[in-house]
Amino acid sequence: MRRNRGIWSFFIPNQSNNYRARFLHLPVLSAFIFFFLLAQTSISLFALSRPAVLGYSSQITPEEIVELTNSEREEHGLSPLSLNMSLNEAALRKAADMFAFDYWAHKSPTGREPWDFFREVNYDYIYAGENLARDFSTPETVVAAWMMSPSHKDNIINGQYQEIGVAVVNGTLRGVETTLVVQLFGTPVNSLPKVKKEAPALVASSVSKGETFLATRNPSSKSLSPLLITKRVAIFILGVLLGALLVDKIVVEKKKVARLCGDNLAHISFLVAVLVTILLARSGVII
Amino acid sequence: MKRKNIVGDYLILGVVLAIGVMLFLFLPPIKYKKEVGVLAMAAFYVFWSIWFHSKKGDLEIKIVLEYIVIAVLGVVLLLSLI
């Protein structure tokens, strides 16, 4: 009886692999996990050693973000926000701070709150809000992501805001070239009728905790997106496993072999779900 | 009847996985929301396998381990996208 050896035993169930494709044996499956984690680590180390080689390409402009934001507001029956140059400046300072101190959060590691940037540009506000986003490629996906999140959406369709400032800045964050989008909302003090000085500031209760980033005007054309590399490695692994599962199932059913193992159809269903998710997933994160 | 039950079992798996995929793709891209979804989908897959094989009468630790490793692989691949 001829025994299949070598590479074929990884796909075809036979006596040498106990009638189960070797790719589906526990040690080999575990090796796939290890291989993928190794690939991820390598990408991260490469990004750290050669910053600005890996990055996300984006075609986002502040004007488009403002336009799309106001479109959303119009759809909800709200008046459009006016572009305020001081808020623009504050947004640019926020983005610069994030790159300078290499953080992805509302609050700077130096302790600066988003509202500190408002004060730095002498923007006295009654209401203020901030949205942040990164790694998006188009303005539509940025605004769509914000609108999908209740807290970010609250900022965009908040009737108390009157003005907006947007910054779109390219830089390197955590070793990866990216595009930050900072969107600031505000209502200046002098927009209201005169109030008594002892009137309480409404900032604390009106501030939305949503954060989204806006991207800079400078479209980046980085050819090596970390997400793309990750996706390709993942798709390769899934392709190999799905192939092995299919061949294994076909051969075993043809040979009518009885064996004790996991259900190939279930594994195929799960891995196809993972594959579909990977193929359709897009880059971009908001806080 | 037996065949109908198996088809029903696969249907449950398919529907839940489809819901998991939709949630991942359409949830706002805020960290932790998607991570929880991925872990829930993987956990469901393992529990489904235990239920499926115990019904089938061939539940073994080796088989459960196989599902756990596949689930972990899926988690690792999906979390890399977040």
Contacts between the chains, C-beta under 8 A, distances in Angstrom:
chain1	res1	chain2	res2	distance
A	24	B	66	7.7
A	26	B	62	7.7
A	26	B	65	6.1
A	26	B	66	6.3
A	26	B	69	6.0
A	29	B	66	7.3
A	29	B	69	4.6
A	29	B	70	6.6
A	29	B	73	6.6
A	30	B	69	5.9
A	32	B	73	5.9
A	33	B	69	7.2
A	33	B	72	6.1
A	33	B	73	5.2
A	33	B	76	5.6
A	36	B	73	7.6
A	36	B	76	5.9
A	36	B	77	6.6
A	36	B	80	7.5
A	37	B	76	6.5
A	40	B	80	5.8
A	145	B	28	5.9
A	145	B	29	5.2
A	146	B	28	7.9
A	148	B	26	7.1
A	148	B	27	7.2
A	148	B	28	3.9
A	148	B	29	7.9
A	149	B	28	3.6
A	149	B	30	5.9
A	152	B	28	7.3
A	227	B	81	6.9
A	230	B	80	4.9
A	230	B	81	6.9
A	231	B	81	7.4
A	234	B	77	4.5
A	234	B	80	6.7
A	237	B	73	7.7
A	237	B	77	7.2
A	238	B	77	7.2
A	241	B	73	7.9
A	260	B	58	5.8
A	260	B	60	6.1
A	260	B	62	7.3
A	260	B	63	6.8
A	261	B	62	7.8
A	261	B	63	6.3
A	261	B	66	6.7
A	262	B	49	6.9
A	262	B	63	5.4
A	262	B	66	4.1
A	262	B	67	5.7
A	262	B	70	7.4
A	263	B	49	7.6
A	263	B	52	6.8
A	263	B	53	7.7
A	265	B	10	6.5
A	266	B	10	7.3
A	266	B	13	6.2
A	266	B	45	7.9
A	266	B	48	7.5
A	266	B	49	6.5
A	266	B	52	6.9
A	266	B	67	7.7
A	267	B	67	7.9
A	267	B	70	5.5
A	269	B	10	7.1
A	269	B	13	5.7
A	269	B	14	5.8
A	269	B	17	6.0
A	270	B	13	7.8
A	270	B	17	6.4
A	270	B	45	5.3
A	270	B	70	6.3
A	270	B	71	7.3
A	270	B	74	6.1
A	271	B	70	7.2
A	271	B	74	6.9
A	273	B	17	4.0
A	273	B	18	7.2
A	273	B	20	6.6
A	273	B	21	5.2
A	273	B	41	7.6
A	273	B	74	7.9
A	274	B	74	4.5
A	274	B	77	5.7
A	274	B	78	6.1
A	276	B	21	5.7
A	277	B	21	5.1
A	277	B	24	5.3
A	277	B	25	6.6
A	277	B	78	6.1
A	277	B	81	7.5
A	278	B	77	6.5
A	278	B	78	7.3
A	278	B	81	6.5
A	280	B	25	5.5
A	281	B	24	7.4
A	281	B	25	6.8
A	281	B	81	4.6
A	284	B	29	5.3
A	285	B	29	5.3
A	285	B	30	7.6
A	285	B	31	6.7
A	285	B	82	7.8
A	286	B	28	6.6
A	286	B	29	5.7
A	286	B	30	6.0
A	287	B	30	7.0
A	287	B	31	7.6
